Amino acid sequence: MFNKRIFSIFSKCLHRYSSYLGNNAKFQPREKFHFNIVENVMKNIRIDSIQEWHNVRQAIMSHEYNRGQYNANNVDAVILGHCTSARNYDLGSSYISFLKQENIKRNVATTSKYLKLLYYMNEQHLKDGKRCPKEQEELILKHYNDLREEFPILDSFTLENAVTALCLTSQWKKCLELMKEIEISTVPNQASYSALISAAFVNEEEDMAWQLLNEMLANNRTPLSICFLTYLGTLRQQKKKEKLMEKLEMLFSFFQESDYMCDQETAKVILNLCKGDGFRNKFTSITYQGVCKNCLEKLDYFDLKDEEFDDLKDKLFKNVIIGKDVFVKTNPEELQKFTRFVEDMGKFDVVLDGLNVAYTAGTRQPPHVLSGMVAAVVSHFVNQNKNVLVLGRVHMNNWPRTNWRYINEHATVFLTQNISQDDPYLLYCALNSGKDTIIVTRDLMRGHKFLLKNPKDKILFNRWLTQRQYQLITIKNSNKPIFRIPPQFSQVSQKNGTTWHIPFVEKGADNTKNEFHKTWLCFKIQ
């Protein structure tokens, strides 16, 4: 145990030192220097002689904006880092040859970034369900073995880059041990996990690949699309239609169970994998009522079971709302006062985030506009005979009396101190009132979702919130609120009859907004 701890500390120090060597932007933000110095010097560069590489190195180190952050210790890693970011294999290989010819010793960071570049230049082979060509494999193994011989202990950053490159080779299983080395100091990143999963698929270790995917999710790492593109690449050789459909259903089931939304490239490959021969699979859209415009099937609504909701409620209370995080962001005594308040008041049909609703009009609006927004929303739900709770801040007591009196007379109001955090109160009350309670806020609660450790809990939390959350858009002149409300189906991969409906993210789409999802693949299992 003692040795493992010492190794962990040493590995972390190596990681920091390696990052320092490769990216030592000490005095100003790295992004600024990366743009002003490295990109400017190497923009549209063509190298025809050894002397030109000498000139590039010198130009970076002597640049007028350089304040000592780029020097002889790290300039090589900086240049390789640029080549890697630009996916410029020829330029990177040219620079490695230059270092060798000039007997310039490479540090860990330089070789690490070159291994990453070798991966980028060969990852298409994985997508096609193949290993990289023999000459590339030999190159990767040579650089990895040379690195490991000189540096028996590597930092996690370098190990992750080594994993991605080795996964392209016949020695990919070595990566299982490298992942264990990484785990001594940190959780492996999504790139190393995804490359290893892809290698398992390519090398017909399918059970291992699915196991690693689940392990990855359990470690809060999101799979990159290459995992699934590789899996689909291996299916291109599948001649039996029934077997192909069986393999695709395994993929779709994973999408559903993990709440994973694939990208457009993956969706296109799935579509192209089954064209002709009577296939009627298409990109489509789903109506708000949940009807597919291609096959006219009605998509299902996945409500939480009572036991799932109770379990989620318990974990949110313990890990998120009453957990250690709340003592930093809100007053513990105030939270206890609130829990007693909710228990005494019973259940609510609607829980409304007062300031969030008010600021829909803009944070600089006068008090009569802000209070009018909240009053209009309260009126909307009261007219539906719903029991409404408004959560807000103490300073709202200073709002104009007309609107504020209406709010207090027609809804239950609980105000926290101005320094408190609203979210724990909102979640506590909504959960305590039951799974059908409506939550009115534009806050997506991503921070609270993150604090849940179990991936399944995250999925259940996301489904519960997205199915119960109303987001105010505006108030019409007639004092009628317009909401963005959940659609009448669950926006996850699902099988309806013999047809799968797979949501996917369009390239360049803004996926940060909690909006009605419009891009789907309609795929009939035949």
C-alpha positions, 0 to 999 in steps of 0.5 A, a space after each residue: 500500500 505504501 509503495 503504491 501511494 508513493 508511485 501515485 504521487 510520483 506519477 502525478 509529479 511526472 504528469 505535471 512535469 511532462 505538461 510543463 515541458 510540453 506546454 510551459 506557458 507560465 506567464 500568460 494563458 496558453 491559448 494566447 501564445 499558442 495562437 500568437 507564436 506557434 501558429 503564426 510561425 508555423 502557418 502555411 509552413 513548408 520545410 525543404 531543409 534542415 536549416 529551416 527547422 532550425 529557423 522555426 525553433 529559433 523563431 518561436 523561442 525568440 519571438 517578440 511575444 515570448 516571455 520565457 515560456 518557450 525554450 530549448 526544454 519544451 520547444 520540440 514538444 510545442 512544435 509536435 503539439 502543433 503538428 498533432 493538433 493540425 493532424 499534419 503527419 508529414 510535418 510531424 514526421 519531418 520534425 522527428 527526422 530533423 531531431 534525429 539527424 541533429 542528435 537533439 534528445 527528445 523529452 517525454 512530452 515530445 515522444 508522447 505527442 508524436 505517438 498521439 499523432 501516429 494514432 490520429 494518422 491511422 485511426 481511420 483503419 480502426 473505423 474500417 474495422 482493421 489494424 494499421 499497416 505493418 510499417 506504421 505498426 513497426 513505427 509505433 512499436 519502435 517509438 513506444 519501446 524506445 520511450 519505455 526503455 529510457 523511462 520505465 515509469 511514465 506519467 498518466 498523460 504519456 501513458 494515455 497517448 501510448 495506449 491510443 497508439 498501441 491499440 492500432 497494433 498487434 500488441 494492443 493487449 499491453 494497453 490493459 496493463 497500461 490502463 492499470 498504471 494510469 489508474 494508480 493516479 487518475 481515471 483514464 481519459 475517454 480517448 484511451 478508453 475509446 481506442 482500447 474498446 475499438 481495438 477489442 472490437 477489431 480483434 474479435 474480443 467483443 465481450 471485452 469491448 462491451 465490458 470496457 464500455 460499461 466500465 468507462 461509463 461507470 468512471 464518468 467517461 463518455 465514449 467517443 464515436 470511434 468505438 461505435 464506428 469501429 464496431 460497425 466497421 467490423 460488421 461490413 464483412 457480415 454476410 448473414 442478414 440475421 446475424 447483422 440485425 442481431 449485432 445492430 440490436 446490441 448496439 441500439 440496446 446499448 444506446 438506449 440503456 446508457 442514454 447515449 446519443 450518437 453523432 451524425 457520422 455514426 448514424 450515416 454509417 448505420 444507414 449505409 450499412 443496410 441499403 437496398 434489398 427492401 430496406 426502408 431505413 431513413 433519417 426522419 423527425 418525430 412530432 411533438 406527440 411522438 409519431 415518426 414521420 417515416 414509419 408513423 409508429 408512436 414512440 414510447 414514454 419511459 416513466 420512472 417506476 415507483 421504486 426507481 424514483 424512490 431510490 433516485 430521491 434517496 440518493 439525491 437527498 444524500 449525495 447532492 442536496 444534503 451532501 457536503 457540497 450544500 454546506 459550501 453553497 447554502 446555509 445548512 440551518 436554512 436548509 433544515 428550516 426548509 425541509 421542515 417547511 416542506 413536510 408541514 406544507 405537504 405536496 405541491 403540483 408545481 415548484 417554481 424557481 421565482 428568480 429564474 422565471 423573473 429573469 426570463 425578461 432580462 436581469 435589468 428589468 424593473 421590479 414591476 416587470 420581474 414580479 409580473 412574470 412570476 405572477 403570470 406563471 402562478 396565475 397560469 397554474 392556479 387557474 388549472 387548480 394546481 398547488 404552487 410553491 414559489 421559491 425565491 430570495 428575501 429581496 423579492 419582498 421589496 417587489 411592488 405590492 400588487 404583484 407580490 400580494 397576488 403571488 403570496 395569496 395564490 401560492 405558497 412562498 419560501 424565501 432564502 437568504 440572498 447568499 443561498 443557492 436555490 437549486 437544493 431547495 427546488 430539487 428537495 421540494 419537487 422530489 418530496 412532492 412526487 415524480 409527477 410534480 412540475 418544475 418550472 426553471 430554465 436551469 438544467 441542473 447539470 452540476 447536480 447530475 454530475 454529483 451522482 456517481 452511478 451512471 444509471 442514477 444520472 440517466 434516471 435523474 435526466 429522464 425525470 427532470 426532462 419529463 417534468 421540467 417546464 421552461 418559460 420562454 416569454 409572457 404574451 401581452 394577454 399575460 399568457 405564459 409560453 413554455 417549452 414543455 417536455 414532448 409526449 415521448 422519451 427522447 432516447 433510442 427505443 424499439 417500437 414494434 420491429 423498428 428502432 428509432 435512434 436520436 443523433 446529433 447533427 454535426 455543428 449542432 448546439 447540444 447544450 440547450 434542453 430542446 425538443 430533439 429533431 434529428 432521428 434515424 428510423 431503422 427497421 429490423 428485418 
